[in-house]
């Protein structure tokens, strides 16, 4: 008869069933860290967006409760926008801001390429180019207001050397908007430069070396090797620049206050005038302008998100 070995007693205690949180801890923990930010974003961004939609359907002066003091007018505020000359001027000025403000992206790229060199005094150059980014837009507006003064401003002094005297940059309706945009490009270029400097630090040196072995240099190296690796920085630069162009309020308020004759208004400034200024208090009409501005922003941001998703999907194939 075969010998049967005695059973070995189980010295390990039985494993107790883990709770639901323990089983999903890895998936849940990141959301717990994100929860405060999500709550703040919902309370201060998402909910006000829907409130703006709601208020735009009313004629309301902002005093008292909307349900008691407001008059429901449906889409009448939007119908009024279609025939509002000031709104049309503001919309066209926003388009000018959009087109010309995008010049900050290539300008920031080329400055970043220059500052990425190892030359004597490069830290001083970086500090000088970084300086506009850290100062307030209000300060930028004041500095350029003095810079544009018709007689004693530095720009007119320089133009006087070439026989051009007394150009009133902020008083001429034909050029005032372009003068403000030029002022806004100064700090915006510095911001794009910072984005590209960060992106250049992440460029793969092996791809650069492989491009050199294949004979790529100069513009070919930049276009085919460097720029594809800077695509995330370019995407962020586009989004931030477009949002900055569409919400350009502070420079206009400081430099011209919408003048001369309302020629420098943009949608954000016109919204403020209609909703909150002493001659406004039309909260419904101002909210309608805000809704139009929101959809313009949403269109551009959605387009760039779709473009980046399409490119990444194509690269993954």
C-alpha contacts under 8 A as a table, 3 or more apart, distances in Angstrom:
res1	aa1	res2	aa2	distance
10	X	13	X	7.67
18	X	22	X	5.99
18	X	23	X	6.50
19	X	22	X	5.30
19	X	23	X	6.40
20	X	23	X	5.25
20	X	24	X	6.36
21	X	24	X	5.15
21	X	25	X	5.41
21	X	28	X	7.77
22	X	25	X	5.07
24	X	27	X	5.46
24	X	28	X	6.04
25	X	28	X	5.15
25	X	29	X	5.79
26	X	29	X	5.76
26	X	30	X	7.56
27	X	30	X	6.71
27	X	31	X	7.61
28	X	31	X	5.42
28	X	32	X	6.47
29	X	32	X	5.13
29	X	33	X	6.64
30	X	33	X	5.23
30	X	34	X	6.30
31	X	34	X	4.85
31	X	35	X	5.81
32	X	35	X	5.12
32	X	36	X	7.86
33	X	36	X	7.01
34	X	37	X	5.47
34	X	38	X	6.12
35	X	38	X	5.02
35	X	39	X	6.09
36	X	39	X	5.16
36	X	40	X	6.26
37	X	40	X	5.17
37	X	41	X	6.05
38	X	41	X	5.04
38	X	42	X	6.04
39	X	42	X	5.11
39	X	43	X	6.11
40	X	43	X	5.18
40	X	44	X	5.89
40	X	45	X	7.87
41	X	44	X	5.42
41	X	45	X	5.28
41	X	46	X	6.57
42	X	45	X	5.51
42	X	46	X	4.66
42	X	47	X	5.93
43	X	46	X	6.38
43	X	47	X	5.57
43	X	48	X	7.37
44	X	47	X	6.57
44	X	48	X	6.33
45	X	48	X	5.51
45	X	49	X	6.28
46	X	49	X	5.28
46	X	50	X	6.75
47	X	50	X	5.37
47	X	51	X	6.22
48	X	51	X	4.76
48	X	52	X	6.02
49	X	52	X	5.17
49	X	53	X	6.56
50	X	53	X	5.08
50	X	54	X	6.33
51	X	54	X	4.98
51	X	55	X	6.08
52	X	55	X	5.14
52	X	56	X	6.02
52	X	287	X	5.30
52	X	288	X	7.50
52	X	290	X	7.29
52	X	291	X	6.80
53	X	56	X	5.34
53	X	57	X	7.09
53	X	287	X	7.05
53	X	288	X	7.34
53	X	291	X	6.53
54	X	57	X	5.76
54	X	58	X	7.61
55	X	58	X	5.46
55	X	60	X	7.93
55	X	66	X	7.94
55	X	283	X	7.22
55	X	284	X	5.25
55	X	287	X	6.28
56	X	59	X	7.72
56	X	75	X	7.96
56	X	77	X	6.91
56	X	283	X	7.54
56	X	284	X	4.27
56	X	285	X	6.14
56	X	286	X	7.43
56	X	287	X	4.84
56	X	288	X	4.76
56	X	291	X	7.90
57	X	72	X	6.03
57	X	73	X	5.71
57	X	74	X	4.64
57	X	75	X	6.00
57	X	76	X	7.54
57	X	77	X	7.06
57	X	284	X	6.42
57	X	288	X	7.86
58	X	70	X	5.94
58	X	71	X	5.30
58	X	72	X	4.36
58	X	73	X	5.23
58	X	74	X	6.68
58	X	77	X	7.97
58	X	284	X	5.19
59	X	70	X	5.64
59	X	71	X	5.07
59	X	72	X	6.36
59	X	73	X	6.43
59	X	282	X	6.86
59	X	283	X	7.13
59	X	284	X	5.13
59	X	285	X	7.21
60	X	63	X	7.62
60	X	66	X	6.87
60	X	69	X	6.66
60	X	70	X	4.50
60	X	71	X	6.48
60	X	281	X	7.76
60	X	282	X	5.97
60	X	283	X	5.56
60	X	284	X	5.68
61	X	70	X	7.53
61	X	275	X	7.94
61	X	281	X	4.81
61	X	282	X	5.06
61	X	283	X	5.58
61	X	284	X	7.74
62	X	65	X	7.86
62	X	66	X	7.48
62	X	281	X	6.53
62	X	282	X	7.37
62	X	283	X	5.82
63	X	66	X	8.00
63	X	69	X	7.30
64	X	68	X	7.15
64	X	69	X	5.98
65	X	68	X	5.28
65	X	69	X	5.79
65	X	70	X	7.35
66	X	69	X	5.37
66	X	70	X	4.69
67	X	70	X	5.82
73	X	76	X	5.68
73	X	77	X	7.52
74	X	77	X	7.59
75	X	78	X	5.35
75	X	79	X	6.36
76	X	79	X	4.96
76	X	80	X	6.22
77	X	80	X	5.11
77	X	81	X	6.39
77	X	284	X	7.13
77	X	285	X	5.50
77	X	288	X	6.43
78	X	81	X	5.00
78	X	82	X	6.65
78	X	285	X	7.87
78	X	288	X	6.31
79	X	82	X	5.34
79	X	83	X	7.20
80	X	83	X	5.51
80	X	84	X	6.15
81	X	84	X	4.98
81	X	87	X	6.41
81	X	289	X	7.87
84	X	87	X	5.27
84	X	88	X	6.43
85	X	88	X	5.03
85	X	89	X	6.32
86	X	89	X	5.15
86	X	90	X	6.18
86	X	262	X	7.44
86	X	270	X	7.96
87	X	90	X	5.02
87	X	91	X	6.11
87	X	267	X	7.14
87	X	270	X	7.30
88	X	91	X	5.10
88	X	92	X	6.26
89	X	92	X	5.21
89	X	93	X	6.16
89	X	263	X	7.02
89	X	265	X	7.13
89	X	266	X	7.59
90	X	93	X	5.09
90	X	94	X	6.21
90	X	263	X	7.98
90	X	264	X	7.39
90	X	265	X	5.02
90	X	266	X	4.06
90	X	267	X	5.19
90	X	270	X	7.00
91	X	94	X	5.07
91	X	95	X	6.43
91	X	266	X	6.31
91	X	267	X	6.12
92	X	95	X	5.04
92	X	96	X	6.39
92	X	266	X	7.99
93	X	96	X	4.98
93	X	97	X	6.23
93	X	177	X	7.32
93	X	264	X	6.87
93	X	265	X	6.93
93	X	266	X	5.69
94	X	97	X	4.95
94	X	98	X	6.14
94	X	245	X	7.07
94	X	246	X	6.09
94	X	266	X	5.51
94	X	267	X	6.86
95	X	98	X	4.95
95	X	99	X	6.26
96	X	99	X	5.33
96	X	100	X	6.06
97	X	100	X	5.42
97	X	101	X	5.43
97	X	181	X	6.48
97	X	245	X	5.38
97	X	246	X	7.27
98	X	101	X	5.41
98	X	102	X	6.47
98	X	242	X	6.17
98	X	245	X	5.47
98	X	246	X	6.97
99	X	102	X	5.73
99	X	103	X	7.70
100	X	103	X	5.63
100	X	181	X	7.34
101	X	104	X	5.89
101	X	181	X	6.93
101	X	184	X	7.80
101	X	185	X	6.30
101	X	241	X	6.82
101	X	242	X	7.62
101	X	245	X	6.30
102	X	105	X	5.70
102	X	106	X	7.86
102	X	238	X	7.39
102	X	241	X	6.58
102	X	242	X	7.44
103	X	106	X	5.91
103	X	107	X	6.26
103	X	185	X	7.73
104	X	107	X	5.06
104	X	108	X	5.77
104	X	185	X	5.93
104	X	188	X	6.03
104	X	189	X	4.44
104	X	192	X	6.75
104	X	241	X	7.79
105	X	108	X	5.17
105	X	109	X	6.17
105	X	189	X	6.60
105	X	192	X	5.81
105	X	193	X	7.90
105	X	234	X	7.71
105	X	237	X	6.55
105	X	238	X	7.29
105	X	241	X	7.94
106	X	109	X	4.92
106	X	110	X	6.24
107	X	110	X	5.40
107	X	111	X	6.24
107	X	189	X	6.23
107	X	193	X	7.78
108	X	111	X	5.17
108	X	112	X	6.01
108	X	189	X	4.89
108	X	190	X	6.31
108	X	191	X	7.47
108	X	192	X	4.86
108	X	193	X	4.02
108	X	194	X	7.78
108	X	196	X	7.22
109	X	112	X	5.09
109	X	113	X	6.21
109	X	192	X	7.00
109	X	193	X	5.83
109	X	196	X	5.96
110	X	113	X	4.98
110	X	114	X	6.25
111	X	114	X	5.04
111	X	115	X	6.13
111	X	193	X	6.31
112	X	115	X	5.01
112	X	116	X	5.97
112	X	193	X	5.13
112	X	194	X	7.28
112	X	196	X	5.97
112	X	197	X	5.31
113	X	116	X	5.15
113	X	117	X	7.16
113	X	197	X	7.60
114	X	117	X	5.86
115	X	118	X	7.91
115	X	122	X	6.52
115	X	125	X	7.26
115	X	126	X	6.44
115	X	197	X	7.88
116	X	197	X	6.96
116	X	200	X	7.60
117	X	122	X	7.59
118	X	122	X	6.81
119	X	122	X	5.68
121	X	124	X	5.39
121	X	125	X	6.56
122	X	125	X	5.03
122	X	126	X	6.15
123	X	126	X	5.05
123	X	127	X	6.22
124	X	127	X	5.12
124	X	128	X	6.28
125	X	128	X	5.15
125	X	129	X	6.24
126	X	129	X	5.24
126	X	130	X	5.88
127	X	130	X	5.00
127	X	131	X	5.98
128	X	131	X	5.31
128	X	132	X	7.95
129	X	132	X	6.80
129	X	190	X	6.15
130	X	133	X	5.71
130	X	134	X	7.25
130	X	190	X	5.72
130	X	191	X	7.84
130	X	194	X	7.58
131	X	134	X	5.69
131	X	135	X	6.94
131	X	190	X	7.80
132	X	135	X	5.63
132	X	140	X	7.96
132	X	186	X	6.66
132	X	187	X	4.73
132	X	190	X	6.34
133	X	136	X	7.99
133	X	187	X	4.95
133	X	188	X	7.22
133	X	190	X	5.59
133	X	191	X	5.95
135	X	139	X	6.66
135	X	140	X	7.22
136	X	139	X	5.20
136	X	140	X	6.42
137	X	140	X	4.86
137	X	141	X	6.11
137	X	250	X	6.60
137	X	251	X	6.45
138	X	141	X	5.07
138	X	142	X	6.30
138	X	250	X	6.44
138	X	251	X	6.52
138	X	254	X	6.60
139	X	142	X	5.09
139	X	143	X	6.08
140	X	143	X	5.17
140	X	144	X	6.18
140	X	183	X	7.09
140	X	184	X	7.86
140	X	251	X	7.60
141	X	144	X	5.33
141	X	145	X	6.01
141	X	183	X	7.10
141	X	250	X	7.85
141	X	251	X	5.19
141	X	252	X	7.96
141	X	254	X	5.78
141	X	255	X	5.72
142	X	145	X	5.01
142	X	146	X	6.41
142	X	254	X	6.83
142	X	255	X	6.90
143	X	146	X	5.35
143	X	147	X	6.13
144	X	147	X	4.54
144	X	148	X	5.96
144	X	183	X	6.31
144	X	255	X	7.91
145	X	148	X	5.26
145	X	149	X	6.41
145	X	170	X	7.88
145	X	255	X	5.84
146	X	149	X	5.29
146	X	153	X	5.73
146	X	154	X	7.81
147	X	153	X	4.69
147	X	154	X	5.20
147	X	155	X	5.90
148	X	153	X	5.22
148	X	154	X	7.05
148	X	155	X	6.04
148	X	156	X	6.95
148	X	168	X	7.30
148	X	169	X	6.04
148	X	170	X	7.09
149	X	152	X	5.87
149	X	153	X	4.18
149	X	154	X	7.67
149	X	155	X	7.92
149	X	156	X	7.23
149	X	168	X	6.96
149	X	169	X	7.65
150	X	153	X	6.10
150	X	156	X	6.28
150	X	166	X	4.84
150	X	167	X	5.49
150	X	168	X	4.85
150	X	169	X	7.22
151	X	156	X	6.30
151	X	157	X	7.24
151	X	165	X	7.73
151	X	166	X	5.42
151	X	167	X	7.96
152	X	156	X	6.86
152	X	157	X	6.50
153	X	156	X	5.43
153	X	157	X	6.23
154	X	157	X	5.00
154	X	158	X	6.27
155	X	158	X	5.20
155	X	159	X	6.20
156	X	159	X	4.85
156	X	160	X	5.92
156	X	164	X	7.68
156	X	165	X	6.58
156	X	166	X	6.22
156	X	167	X	6.60
157	X	160	X	5.04
157	X	161	X	6.85
157	X	165	X	7.99
158	X	161	X	5.43
158	X	162	X	7.36
159	X	162	X	5.34
159	X	163	X	6.62
159	X	164	X	5.15
159	X	165	X	6.63
160	X	163	X	4.93
160	X	164	X	4.86
160	X	165	X	5.12
160	X	166	X	7.89
161	X	164	X	7.33
164	X	167	X	7.55
168	X	171	X	5.19
168	X	172	X	6.00
169	X	172	X	5.88
169	X	175	X	6.16
169	X	176	X	5.50
169	X	179	X	6.34
170	X	173	X	7.62
170	X	175	X	7.27
170	X	176	X	4.54
170	X	177	X	7.91
170	X	179	X	6.90
170	X	180	X	7.97
170	X	255	X	7.49
170	X	256	X	6.70
170	X	260	X	7.61
171	X	176	X	6.45
171	X	259	X	7.81
171	X	260	X	5.90
172	X	175	X	5.70
172	X	176	X	5.67
172	X	260	X	6.97
173	X	176	X	5.49
173	X	177	X	7.53
173	X	259	X	7.73
173	X	260	X	5.80
173	X	261	X	7.41
173	X	263	X	5.58
173	X	264	X	7.50
174	X	177	X	7.43
174	X	263	X	7.95
175	X	178	X	5.35
175	X	179	X	6.29
176	X	179	X	5.10
176	X	180	X	6.38
176	X	260	X	7.90
176	X	263	X	7.74
176	X	264	X	6.63
177	X	180	X	5.23
177	X	181	X	6.26
177	X	263	X	7.40
177	X	264	X	5.18
178	X	181	X	5.00
178	X	182	X	6.17
179	X	182	X	5.14
179	X	183	X	6.45
180	X	183	X	5.04
180	X	184	X	6.31
180	X	251	X	6.91
180	X	252	X	6.94
180	X	255	X	7.45
181	X	184	X	4.96
181	X	185	X	6.17
182	X	185	X	5.14
182	X	186	X	6.88
183	X	186	X	5.66
183	X	187	X	7.95
184	X	187	X	6.20
184	X	188	X	6.38
184	X	251	X	7.28
185	X	188	X	4.98
185	X	189	X	5.72
186	X	189	X	5.57
186	X	190	X	6.73
187	X	190	X	5.08
187	X	191	X	6.40
188	X	191	X	5.06
188	X	192	X	6.37
188	X	241	X	7.21
189	X	192	X	5.15
189	X	193	X	6.06
190	X	193	X	4.96
190	X	194	X	6.36
191	X	194	X	5.21
191	X	195	X	6.50
192	X	195	X	5.07
192	X	196	X	6.27
192	X	237	X	5.78
193	X	196	X	5.21
193	X	197	X	6.05
194	X	197	X	5.07
194	X	198	X	6.24
195	X	198	X	5.28
195	X	199	X	6.29
195	X	233	X	5.79
195	X	236	X	7.96
195	X	237	X	7.07
196	X	199	X	4.79
196	X	200	X	5.96
196	X	230	X	7.18
196	X	233	X	6.04
196	X	234	X	7.63
197	X	200	X	5.10
197	X	201	X	6.47
198	X	201	X	5.37
198	X	202	X	7.00
199	X	202	X	5.30
199	X	203	X	6.67
199	X	229	X	7.81
199	X	230	X	5.74
199	X	232	X	7.95
199	X	233	X	6.02
200	X	203	X	5.15
200	X	230	X	7.14
203	X	226	X	7.04
203	X	229	X	6.20
203	X	230	X	7.61
204	X	207	X	5.55
204	X	208	X	6.75
205	X	208	X	4.95
205	X	209	X	6.18
206	X	209	X	5.06
206	X	210	X	6.07
207	X	210	X	4.95
207	X	211	X	6.07
207	X	225	X	6.93
208	X	211	X	5.10
208	X	212	X	6.33
208	X	221	X	7.72
208	X	225	X	6.68
208	X	226	X	7.64
209	X	212	X	5.07
209	X	213	X	6.29
210	X	213	X	5.10
210	X	214	X	6.34
211	X	214	X	5.05
211	X	215	X	6.40
211	X	216	X	5.17
211	X	217	X	7.58
211	X	221	X	6.71
211	X	225	X	6.90
212	X	215	X	5.03
212	X	216	X	5.12
212	X	217	X	6.42
212	X	221	X	7.84
213	X	216	X	7.40
216	X	220	X	5.53
216	X	221	X	5.02
217	X	220	X	5.54
217	X	221	X	4.59
217	X	222	X	7.57
218	X	221	X	5.38
218	X	222	X	6.36
219	X	222	X	4.98
219	X	223	X	5.96
220	X	223	X	5.20
220	X	224	X	5.83
220	X	225	X	7.72
221	X	224	X	5.57
221	X	225	X	5.29
221	X	226	X	6.46
222	X	225	X	5.77
222	X	226	X	4.80
222	X	227	X	5.87
223	X	226	X	6.31
223	X	227	X	5.47
223	X	228	X	7.45
224	X	227	X	6.58
224	X	228	X	6.66
225	X	228	X	6.06
225	X	229	X	6.99
226	X	229	X	5.47
226	X	230	X	6.47
227	X	230	X	4.88
227	X	231	X	6.43
228	X	231	X	5.41
229	X	232	X	7.64
230	X	233	X	5.36
230	X	234	X	6.14
231	X	234	X	4.95
231	X	235	X	6.11
232	X	235	X	5.10
232	X	236	X	6.37
233	X	236	X	5.24
233	X	237	X	6.09
234	X	237	X	4.97
234	X	238	X	6.12
235	X	238	X	5.20
235	X	239	X	6.29
235	X	304	X	7.18
235	X	308	X	7.69
236	X	239	X	5.19
236	X	240	X	6.03
237	X	240	X	5.33
237	X	241	X	5.86
238	X	241	X	5.21
238	X	242	X	6.03
239	X	242	X	5.30
239	X	243	X	6.18
239	X	300	X	7.92
239	X	301	X	6.23
239	X	304	X	7.63
240	X	243	X	5.18
240	X	244	X	5.99
241	X	244	X	4.97
241	X	245	X	6.09
242	X	245	X	5.07
242	X	246	X	6.22
242	X	297	X	7.57
242	X	300	X	7.70
243	X	246	X	5.20
243	X	247	X	6.15
243	X	297	X	6.63
244	X	247	X	5.35
244	X	248	X	5.94
245	X	248	X	5.36
246	X	266	X	7.95
246	X	267	X	7.63
246	X	268	X	7.42
246	X	293	X	7.44
246	X	297	X	7.25
247	X	267	X	7.78
247	X	268	X	5.71
248	X	251	X	6.77
248	X	252	X	7.15
248	X	266	X	7.34
248	X	268	X	6.90
248	X	269	X	7.82
249	X	252	X	5.47
249	X	253	X	6.13
249	X	266	X	7.58
249	X	268	X	6.04
249	X	269	X	5.51
250	X	253	X	5.07
250	X	254	X	6.14
251	X	254	X	5.24
251	X	255	X	5.88
252	X	255	X	5.30
252	X	256	X	5.56
252	X	257	X	5.61
252	X	258	X	6.07
252	X	264	X	7.07
252	X	265	X	7.39
252	X	269	X	7.66
253	X	256	X	6.01
253	X	257	X	4.14
253	X	258	X	6.51
253	X	269	X	7.57
254	X	257	X	6.10
256	X	259	X	5.13
256	X	260	X	6.89
256	X	264	X	7.38
258	X	261	X	7.53
258	X	262	X	5.04
258	X	263	X	6.61
258	X	264	X	4.96
258	X	265	X	4.66
258	X	266	X	7.98
258	X	269	X	7.30
259	X	262	X	4.39
259	X	263	X	5.60
259	X	264	X	5.71
259	X	265	X	7.22
260	X	263	X	5.70
260	X	264	X	7.06
262	X	265	X	5.65
265	X	269	X	5.95
265	X	270	X	6.11
266	X	269	X	5.38
266	X	270	X	6.03
267	X	270	X	5.05
267	X	271	X	5.92
267	X	289	X	6.78
267	X	290	X	7.71
267	X	293	X	6.77
268	X	271	X	5.08
268	X	272	X	6.37
268	X	289	X	7.91
268	X	290	X	7.26
268	X	293	X	7.60
269	X	272	X	5.07
269	X	273	X	6.28
270	X	273	X	4.96
270	X	274	X	6.18
270	X	286	X	7.88
270	X	289	X	7.96
271	X	274	X	5.29
271	X	275	X	6.00
271	X	285	X	7.93
271	X	286	X	4.70
271	X	287	X	7.36
271	X	289	X	5.79
271	X	290	X	6.57
272	X	275	X	5.26
272	X	276	X	5.30
272	X	277	X	6.35
272	X	286	X	6.95
273	X	276	X	5.84
273	X	277	X	4.80
273	X	278	X	7.88
273	X	279	X	7.18
273	X	280	X	5.83
274	X	277	X	6.49
274	X	279	X	7.26
274	X	280	X	4.29
274	X	281	X	6.19
274	X	282	X	5.60
274	X	283	X	7.22
274	X	285	X	6.84
274	X	286	X	5.39
275	X	280	X	5.30
275	X	281	X	4.65
275	X	282	X	4.75
275	X	283	X	4.57
275	X	284	X	7.61
275	X	285	X	7.03
275	X	286	X	4.76
275	X	287	X	7.62
276	X	280	X	5.88
276	X	281	X	5.37
276	X	282	X	7.62
276	X	283	X	7.50
277	X	280	X	5.11
277	X	281	X	6.67
278	X	281	X	7.11
282	X	285	X	5.45
282	X	286	X	6.16
283	X	286	X	5.05
283	X	287	X	5.98
284	X	287	X	5.05
284	X	288	X	6.29
285	X	288	X	5.07
285	X	289	X	6.51
286	X	289	X	5.15
286	X	290	X	6.29
287	X	290	X	4.84
287	X	291	X	6.16
288	X	291	X	5.07
288	X	292	X	6.42
289	X	292	X	5.19
289	X	293	X	6.26
290	X	293	X	5.03
290	X	294	X	6.04
291	X	294	X	4.97
291	X	295	X	6.31
292	X	295	X	5.28
292	X	296	X	6.37
293	X	296	X	5.16
293	X	297	X	6.33
294	X	297	X	5.18
294	X	298	X	6.04
295	X	298	X	4.84
295	X	299	X	6.02
296	X	299	X	5.21
296	X	300	X	6.60
297	X	300	X	5.46
297	X	301	X	6.18
298	X	301	X	5.23
298	X	302	X	5.82
299	X	302	X	5.28
299	X	303	X	6.13
300	X	303	X	5.09
300	X	304	X	6.35
301	X	304	X	5.26
301	X	305	X	6.15
302	X	305	X	5.07
302	X	306	X	6.05
303	X	306	X	5.14
303	X	307	X	6.12
304	X	307	X	4.93
304	X	308	X	6.13
305	X	308	X	5.24
305	X	309	X	6.15
306	X	309	X	5.08
306	X	310	X	6.05
307	X	310	X	5.12
307	X	311	X	6.20
308	X	311	X	5.13
308	X	312	X	6.13
309	X	312	X	5.20
309	X	313	X	6.04
310	X	313	X	5.10
310	X	314	X	6.14
311	X	314	X	5.06
311	X	315	X	6.11
312	X	315	X	5.01
312	X	316	X	6.16
313	X	316	X	5.19
313	X	317	X	6.70
314	X	317	X	5.50
